[in-house]
Amino acid sequence: MSLASKIMKLETSLTDDDFHPETGTILVVNNNGVETIEKWEHKTVNQPSQSAIDGISDSTITAEQNIASLRAERNRKLTETDWVVIKEREEGGSVSNFADWKKYRQELRDITKTYKSLEDVKWPTAPSE
């Protein structure tokens, strides 16, 4: 995992923007596959110790990236079904199978209780329109 990913895990207020060379804030360089911090000039975040950085495992970051990807896809699927809720509210209960849609949307919201990555997920089936 990249050094920048590990630093952002430790220092949650940092973003990818802090690592662009043109900002002059934090510069991580890669010399023959070994990443090091070349420059650290940040107004609000102190440079973490090397032992703190080394304590962040690649598997921790990978797991967090997996769950973030799963949530993003889940959110996309929920957004695709927002029309059901809007139509139900605007038209005063005109969606004949609203209970099925409600159940489906809840299953989507609960997906991260069962699955931790997109690779393993079994998505619920959306009701027919």
C-alpha positions in Angstrom: 0.0 0.0 0.0 1.2 3.5 -0.7 2.9 5.6 2.0 0.4 8.4 1.3 -2.5 6.0 2.0 -1.0 5.0 5.3 -0.4 8.6 6.3 -4.0 9.6 5.4 -5.2 6.6 7.6 -3.2 8.1 10.5 -4.0 11.7 9.8 -7.7 11.7 8.8 -7.8 15.4 8.0 -5.4 15.0 5.1 -6.6 14.4 1.6 -4.9 13.5 -1.7 -4.6 17.2 -2.4 -2.1 17.5 0.4 0.3 15.3 -1.5 0.5 17.2 -4.8 4.0 18.6 -5.3 2.7 21.9 -6.5 1.1 22.5 -3.1 4.5 22.2 -1.4 2.8 20.7 1.7 3.7 17.0 1.7 5.9 15.4 -0.8 6.3 11.6 -0.9 8.9 10.3 -3.4 9.4 6.8 -4.8 13.0 5.7 -5.2 13.3 2.3 -6.8 10.1 1.1 -5.1 10.9 2.6 -1.7 8.6 5.5 -0.7 9.8 8.2 1.7 8.7 11.5 2.9 10.9 14.1 1.2 9.1 17.2 2.5 6.6 17.9 5.2 5.3 21.4 5.6 1.7 21.4 6.8 0.1 24.1 8.9 -2.2 21.9 11.0 -0.8 18.3 10.8 2.5 17.2 12.3 4.5 14.6 10.5 3.8 11.1 12.0 6.6 9.0 13.3 7.9 6.2 11.1 6.9 3.6 13.7 3.3 4.9 13.5 3.3 4.7 9.7 4.8 1.2 9.8 2.0 0.2 12.3 -0.6 0.6 9.5 -0.9 -2.6 7.7 -1.7 -3.0 4.0 -4.6 -5.3 4.9 -6.2 -2.5 7.1 -6.1 0.0 4.2 -7.3 -2.6 1.7 -10.2 -3.6 3.9 -11.2 0.1 4.2 -10.9 0.6 0.5 -13.1 -2.5 -0.1 -15.9 -1.3 2.3 -15.7 2.2 0.7 -16.2 0.7 -2.7 -19.1 -1.4 -1.5 -20.8 1.6 0.1 -20.3 3.7 -3.1 -22.0 1.0 -5.2 -24.8 0.5 -2.6 -25.4 4.3 -2.6 -25.6 4.3 -6.4 -28.2 1.6 -6.3 -30.2 3.4 -3.6 -30.1 6.6 -5.7 -31.4 4.7 -8.7 -34.5 3.8 -6.5 -35.1 7.3 -5.1 -37.9 7.7 -7.7 -40.0 5.2 -5.8 -39.9 7.2 -2.6 -40.5 10.5 -4.4 -43.4 9.0 -6.4 -45.0 7.5 -3.3 -44.9 10.8 -1.4 -45.9 13.0 -4.3 -48.8 10.9 -5.5 -50.0 9.8 -2.1 -49.3 6.1 -2.1 -49.6 5.3 -5.8 -46.7 2.7 -6.0 -48.6 -0.6 -5.9 -45.6 -2.6 -4.7 -44.1 0.1 -2.4 -43.6 -2.5 0.5 -41.4 -4.5 -1.8 -39.4 -1.4 -2.8 -39.1 -0.4 0.9 -37.8 -3.9 1.8 -35.3 -3.8 -1.1 -34.0 -0.4 -0.1 -33.5 -1.6 3.5 -31.7 -4.7 2.2 -29.4 -2.3 0.3 -28.8 -0.2 3.4 -28.0 -3.3 5.4 -25.6 -4.8 2.9 -22.4 -3.7 4.8 -23.6 -5.7 7.8 -23.1 -8.9 5.8 -20.5 -8.1 3.1 -17.2 -6.3 3.3 -16.2 -6.0 -0.4 -17.7 -5.8 -3.9 -16.1 -9.2 -4.8 -18.2 -11.2 -2.4 -21.5 -9.3 -2.3 -24.8 -10.9 -3.4 -27.1 -8.0 -4.2 -30.8 -8.2 -3.5 -33.1 -8.3 -6.5 -35.0 -5.1 -7.2 -38.8 -5.5 -7.5 -40.3 -5.1 -10.9 -41.5 -1.7 -11.8 
